[in-house]
Amino acid sequence: MSEQVTRLQYQDKEIILVATAHVSEASVTLVRETIDQERPNSVCVELDEGRYQAIKNPKAWEQMNVSKVIRERRLLQVLAQLFLSSYQKRLAKKLGTQVGGEMIQGIKSAEEIGAELVLADRPVQTTFQRIWRFLSFKEKVKVLYGFLGDEEEEEEITEEALAAMMKQDTLEGLVAEMRNEFPIVGQVLITERDQYLANKIKSAPGPKVLALLGGAHVPGVIEEIPKEQDIAAITHVPKKRSKLKWLAWIIPIAMIALIALAFTQSVDLGVQSLWVWWLWNGGLAALFALIALANWRSILTAFMAAPLTTLNPFLAAGWFAGLVEAWAKKPTVEDVKNIPEDIFSVKGWFVRNRFLKVLLVVVLTNIGSTIGTFAAGANIFRLISG
């Protein structure tokens, strides 16, 4: 216990940091015993409002509407959450425990002793949005590949291994490795949240504050407690890079200009350019939807939508194909329940899970449409240049 409980003095407050593992049964016991022994005025948990409500109502996740996710353009955010939560659930299943059990116990114990419950973590949407905004395209691909390519031989994970991970020296090594591989991810996911957590913890009411933290955050929070934090800076979601905005408009303007140029040479050439545009753009979007084993209606939608949506940076063919796929083969509650297992298997994405199939149709259709845009542009240019 001495290795996992750290005591600090900040001004007139005694702060107790409890290092936990989010899938460890031993952490649940540690949390219950420590709160019962210390009886703090406040209990801070590493949760935001959204995750707190998910714990209070675990079935809410099963009611997620995939069509609404697509319409609200939250696909990448939801995918990231699915990967992370699914990975934790797989670990928990191996150990016969519950994900976030120590946070559930912390909430329960705080209620039992009448302590103030403080939701100390930054909203998860803000964290994911900041990561995504700061990553370059190459880094985004690398991060996603890291998630998808992590299906190597599975080592047995024991409580002893988790106990070792909760020690600061081991965790500092893991965090350092992440920062070396993806500096932005390490900065936003760990360092910024250390700052946010530290600010919330030292601002919690009462002279004795107990905080439940994933072990990786304890060293950073200890370092941040005496410092001043700029909360506005780490909760601001930066706008999309202006260069990308310009690029988003340059492509459709260039395509329209090429087709218009074809019409200035001859009507036949202009009509031929339109056909080339439609067949390449719509054809490749439909082909990639077919690769995703989409419903025939979704494939047809991809073919019809891609040539039009490509000319508008605010639309995407995959959204329309995905909405049709969700309508044609409605995802069930069972599909959502099976995401932790299905998300790490090819069969889960392509065959077994309708929820994941919709997401796959959206992503692959958009990839096909993008490739089709450049292929069509190259062929139209070839026609014009004779």
C-alpha positions in Angstrom: 0.0 0.0 0.0 2.9 2.4 0.8 4.0 2.2 -2.8 0.6 3.1 -4.2 -0.5 5.8 -1.7 1.3 9.2 -1.7 0.8 11.9 0.8 1.3 15.6 0.0 0.9 18.9 1.8 -0.4 21.8 -0.3 -1.0 25.0 1.6 -3.6 24.0 4.3 -4.6 20.8 2.6 -3.5 17.2 3.0 -3.7 15.5 -0.4 -3.6 11.7 -0.7 -3.0 10.2 -4.1 -4.0 6.6 -4.6 -2.4 4.9 -7.7 -4.7 2.4 -9.4 -5.0 0.2 -12.4 -8.3 0.5 -14.2 -8.8 -3.2 -14.6 -7.4 -4.5 -11.3 -9.5 -6.1 -8.5 -6.7 -5.3 -6.1 -7.2 -1.6 -6.8 -10.9 -1.9 -5.8 -9.9 -3.3 -2.4 -7.2 -0.6 -2.0 -9.6 2.2 -2.7 -12.3 0.9 -0.3 -9.8 0.3 2.5 -8.0 3.6 2.0 -11.1 5.8 1.9 -12.5 3.9 4.9 -9.3 4.5 6.9 -8.6 8.1 5.8 -12.2 9.4 5.7 -11.4 12.4 3.5 -13.6 15.5 3.0 -13.4 15.1 -0.8 -12.8 12.2 -3.1 -11.5 13.0 -6.5 -12.0 10.5 -9.3 -10.3 10.3 -12.7 -13.7 10.8 -14.5 -15.4 13.5 -16.5 -19.2 14.1 -16.5 -19.7 11.9 -19.6 -17.8 8.9 -18.1 -19.4 9.4 -14.7 -22.9 9.2 -16.3 -21.8 6.1 -18.3 -20.8 4.4 -15.0 -24.1 5.4 -13.4 -26.0 4.2 -16.4 -23.9 1.5 -18.1 -26.6 0.5 -20.5 -26.6 4.0 -22.1 -23.7 2.9 -24.3 -25.9 0.2 -25.7 -28.4 2.8 -26.9 -25.8 4.7 -29.0 -27.3 5.7 -32.4 -24.8 5.1 -35.1 -26.7 7.3 -37.6 -26.6 10.2 -35.1 -22.8 9.6 -34.7 -22.4 9.9 -38.5 -24.6 13.0 -38.8 -22.8 14.8 -36.0 -19.4 14.0 -37.5 -18.2 12.2 -34.4 -17.0 9.1 -36.2 -13.3 9.4 -35.4 -13.9 10.4 -31.8 -16.2 7.4 -31.3 -13.7 5.1 -33.0 -10.9 6.2 -30.7 -13.2 5.7 -27.6 -14.2 2.3 -28.8 -10.6 1.1 -29.3 -9.5 2.3 -25.9 -12.5 1.1 -23.9 -12.5 -2.2 -25.8 -8.8 -2.8 -25.0 -9.5 -2.2 -21.3 -12.5 -4.5 -21.4 -10.4 -7.3 -22.9 -7.9 -6.9 -20.1 -10.6 -6.9 -17.5 -12.2 -10.0 -19.0 -9.0 -11.9 -18.8 -8.7 -11.0 -15.1 -12.3 -11.5 -14.3 -12.7 -7.9 -13.2 -14.7 -4.9 -14.2 -13.4 -1.9 -16.1 -13.2 1.2 -13.8 -14.2 -0.9 -10.8 -11.9 1.2 -8.6 -13.7 4.4 -9.7 -17.1 2.8 -9.0 -15.9 1.8 -5.6 -14.6 5.4 -5.0 -18.0 6.9 -5.8 -19.7 4.4 -3.5 -17.3 4.9 -0.7 -17.5 8.7 -1.0 -21.3 8.4 -0.7 -21.0 6.1 2.3 -18.8 8.5 4.4 -20.6 11.7 3.1 -17.5 13.0 1.3 -17.7 15.5 -1.6 -17.3 13.7 -5.0 -15.2 15.7 -7.4 -15.0 14.7 -11.1 -11.4 15.7 -11.7 -10.7 14.7 -15.3 -10.9 16.8 -18.5 -13.8 15.9 -20.8 -12.7 13.0 -23.0 -14.1 14.8 -26.1 -11.7 17.7 -25.5 -8.7 15.3 -25.1 -9.4 13.4 -28.3 -10.2 16.6 -30.3 -6.9 18.2 -29.2 -4.9 15.0 -30.1 -6.5 14.8 -33.5 -6.0 18.5 -34.3 -2.3 18.5 -33.4 -1.4 15.3 -35.2 -0.1 15.4 -38.8 -1.7 13.2 -41.4 1.2 10.8 -41.2 1.0 10.6 -37.4 -2.8 10.0 -37.6 -2.2 7.0 -39.9 0.6 5.7 -37.7 -1.6 5.9 -34.6 -4.6 4.2 -36.2 -2.2 1.5 -37.6 -0.9 1.0 -34.1 -4.4 0.3 -32.8 -5.3 -2.0 -35.6 -2.0 -3.8 -35.8 -1.8 -4.7 -32.1 -3.3 -8.2 -32.6 0.0 -10.0 -31.9 0.2 -13.0 -29.6 -1.6 -12.2 -26.4 0.5 -12.5 -23.3 -1.1 -13.7 -20.1 -1.8 -10.7 -17.9 -1.8 -11.4 -14.1 -2.5 -9.3 -11.1 1.2 -9.4 -10.3 1.9 -7.8 -13.8 -0.7 -5.1 -13.1 0.8 -4.4 -9.7 4.2 -3.9 -11.4 2.7 -1.5 -13.9 1.3 0.6 -11.1 4.8 1.4 -9.8 6.0 4.8 -10.8 9.3 3.7 -12.3 7.6 1.2 -14.7 4.9 3.6 -15.7 7.4 6.4 -16.2 9.2 4.2 -18.7 5.9 3.4 -20.5 5.0 7.1 -20.7 8.4 8.0 -21.9 8.1 5.4 -24.7 4.8 6.8 -25.8 6.2 10.4 -25.8 9.2 9.2 -27.9 6.9 7.5 -30.5 4.0 10.0 -30.5 5.1 13.2 -28.6 1.7 15.0 -29.2 -0.3 12.0 -27.9 1.9 11.8 -24.8 1.6 15.6 -24.3 -2.2 15.8 -24.6 -3.1 12.4 -23.1 -0.7 12.4 -20.2 1.0 15.8 -19.5 -2.1 18.1 -20.0 -4.3 15.8 -18.1 -1.8 15.7 -15.2 -2.1 19.5 -15.1 -5.9 19.4 -15.3 -6.1 16.7 -12.6 -3.7 18.5 -10.3 -5.7 21.7 -10.6 -9.0 20.0 -9.7 -7.5 18.0 -6.8 -5.9 21.0 -5.1 -9.1 23.0 -5.6 -11.3 20.3 -4.0 -13.2 21.3 -0.8 -12.0 20.4 2.7 -8.7 20.1 4.5 -8.3 16.4 3.5 -8.5 15.4 -0.2 -8.1 11.9 -1.5 -7.7 11.4 -5.3 -8.0 8.1 -7.3 -5.7 8.2 -10.3 -4.4 5.7 -12.9 -0.8 5.0 -11.9 0.6 6.7 -15.0 -0.7 10.1 -13.8 0.7 10.1 -10.2 4.3 11.3 -11.0 3.0 14.1 -13.1 0.3 15.2 -10.7 2.8 15.3 -7.8 5.0 17.6 -9.9 2.1 19.8 -10.9 0.4 20.3 -7.5 2.7 23.2 -6.4 2.6 24.9 -9.8 0.0 27.2 -11.5 -2.0 25.7 -14.4 -3.4 27.5 -17.4 -6.7 25.6 -17.6 -8.0 27.7 -20.5 -5.0 26.7 -22.7 -5.4 23.0 -22.2 -9.2 22.9 -22.6 -9.3 24.9 -25.8 -9.8 22.9 -29.0 -7.8 24.5 -31.8 -9.5 25.2 -35.1 -8.6 23.1 -38.1 -5.4 24.2 -39.8 -6.0 27.0 -42.3 -3.8 25.1 -44.9 -6.1 22.1 -44.7 -9.1 24.4 -45.2 -7.6 25.9 -48.3 -6.7 22.4 -49.6 -10.2 21.2 -49.1 -11.4 24.0 -51.4 -8.6 23.8 -53.9 -9.4 20.2 -55.0 -13.1 20.8 -56.0 -12.3 24.2 -57.6 -9.5 22.5 -59.6 -11.9 19.7 -60.7 -14.6 22.2 -61.8 -12.0 24.2 -63.6 -10.7 21.2 -65.5 -14.3 20.2 -66.6 -15.1 23.8 -67.6 -11.9 23.9 -69.6 -12.9 20.7 -71.4 -16.3 22.3 -72.4 -14.4 25.4 -73.8 -12.6 23.0 -76.2 -15.8 21.2 -77.2 -19.1 20.1 -75.8 -18.3 16.4 -76.6 -15.0 16.7 -74.6 -16.9 18.4 -71.8 -19.5 15.6 -71.6 -16.8 13.0 -71.8 -15.0 14.7 -68.9 -18.2 14.5 -66.8 -18.5 10.8 -67.5 -14.8 10.3 -66.5 -15.4 12.3 -63.3 -18.5 10.3 -62.4 -17.2 6.8 -63.3 -13.8 7.2 -61.6 -15.0 9.0 -58.5 -18.3 7.1 -58.0 -16.9 3.9 -59.2 -14.0 3.7 -56.8 -16.2 4.9 -53.9 -18.6 2.1 -54.8 -15.8 -0.4 -55.2 -14.4 0.4 -51.7 -18.0 0.1 -50.2 -18.1 -3.3 -51.9 -14.8 -4.2 -50.3 -16.4 -3.4 -47.0 -19.2 -5.9 -47.9 -21.8 -3.2 -47.8 -25.4 -3.6 -48.7 -26.2 -3.1 -52.4 -28.1 0.1 -51.5 -25.1 1.5 -49.7 -22.9 0.7 -52.7 -25.3 2.4 -55.1 -25.5 5.4 -52.7 -21.7 5.6 -52.7 -21.6 5.6 -56.5 -24.2 8.3 -56.8 -23.0 10.5 -53.9 -19.3 10.6 -54.3 -19.0 12.7 -57.5 -21.3 15.3 -55.9 -20.0 15.3 -52.3 -16.4 15.6 -53.5 -17.2 19.1 -54.8 -18.3 20.2 -51.3 -15.7 20.1 -48.5 -18.4 19.9 -45.9 -19.9 16.6 -47.2 -18.5 13.1 -47.7 -19.8 10.2 -49.7 -19.1 7.8 -46.7 -21.6 9.6 -44.5 -24.4 8.9 -47.0 -23.3 5.4 -47.6 -23.0 4.8 -43.9 -26.5 6.2 -43.2 -28.0 3.9 -45.8 -26.1 0.9 -44.4 -27.4 1.7 -40.9 -30.9 1.9 -42.3 -30.6 -1.3 -44.4 -29.0 -3.4 -41.6 -29.8 -1.8 -38.3 -27.2 -2.3 -35.6 -28.6 -4.1 -32.5 -27.9 -3.8 -28.8 -26.1 -7.1 -29.1 -23.8 -5.6 -31.7 -22.8 -2.8 -29.3 -22.2 -5.3 -26.5 -19.9 -7.4 -28.7 -17.7 -4.4 -29.8 -14.9 -5.2 -27.3 -14.4 -8.6 -28.9 -15.3 -7.8 -32.5 -13.3 -4.6 -32.8 -10.0 -6.5 -32.8 -11.0 -9.1 -35.5 -11.3 -8.8 -39.2 -14.5 -11.0 -39.1 -16.0 -8.7 -36.5 -15.6 -5.6 -38.8 -16.6 -7.2 -42.1 -19.2 -9.8 -41.1 -20.3 -10.2 -37.5 -20.9 -6.8 -36.1 -23.4 -4.5 -37.8 -22.3 -1.4 -35.8 -18.7 -1.8 -36.8 -19.7 -2.6 -40.4 -21.4 0.8 -40.7 -18.3 2.5 -39.5 -16.2 0.5 -41.9 -18.5 1.4 -44.8 -18.1 5.1 -44.0 -14.3 5.0 -43.8 -13.7 2.8 -46.9 -16.2 4.7 -49.0 -14.4 8.0 -48.2 -11.0 6.5 -49.0 -12.4 5.2 -52.4 -13.9 8.6 -53.2 -10.6 10.4 -52.4 -8.6 8.0 -54.6 -11.3 8.4 -57.3 -11.0 12.2 -57.2 -7.3 12.2 -58.1 -7.7 9.4 -60.6 -10.5 11.3 -62.3 -8.6 14.5 -62.3 -5.5 12.9 -63.9 -7.7 11.3 -66.6 -9.5 14.5 -67.4 -6.2 16.3 -67.7 -5.0 13.6 -70.1 -8.2 14.2 -72.2 -7.7 17.9 -72.3 -4.1 17.7 -73.2 -4.9 15.5 -76.2 
